[in-house]
Amino acid sequence: MVPSIQAAALWGGLLILLLFVLSGVVVRRRRQHMVEFGDGGVRELVCATRAFANAAEYVPAGICGLILLAFVGAPAFLIHGVGGVLFAGRVIHALGLLYQRGPSFGRSTGMMLTWLALLVAAVSLIAWSVI
């Protein structure tokens, strides 16, 4: 298999697992607080729901970027860099939402890493399309 495709597959798989874990946190907290739908106004559940939702908003674009980078023949190190930064950003952001109150270092750092990964992917894709 082509190394760039393997790199995209690795990070895509890890990002999908992260969504699965965050979804499990939501389910666990709903059961814990006996909330059938939504967040029931329970702060812990609001945070868990937003951690999952934020990941669900950014992860698909990131995975698409990784796949497209592999398709255009970007080097594996670039794909590993984008995937690793995106994964770290999403984990740090989720931890900031789940375990810190208010605006937090985890949320800020996680978003900055997420934006950085997406920006590098976007610029790289544009560059590869015109080279």
Secondary structure, DSSP 8 states (H G I E B T S, - for coil): --HHHHHHHHHHHHHHHHHHHHHHHHHHHHHHTT--SS-TT-HHHHHHHHHHHHHHHHHHHHHHHHHHHHHTT--HHHHHHHHHHHHHHHHHHHHHHHHS-SS-HHHHHHHHHHHHHHHHHHHHHHHHHH-
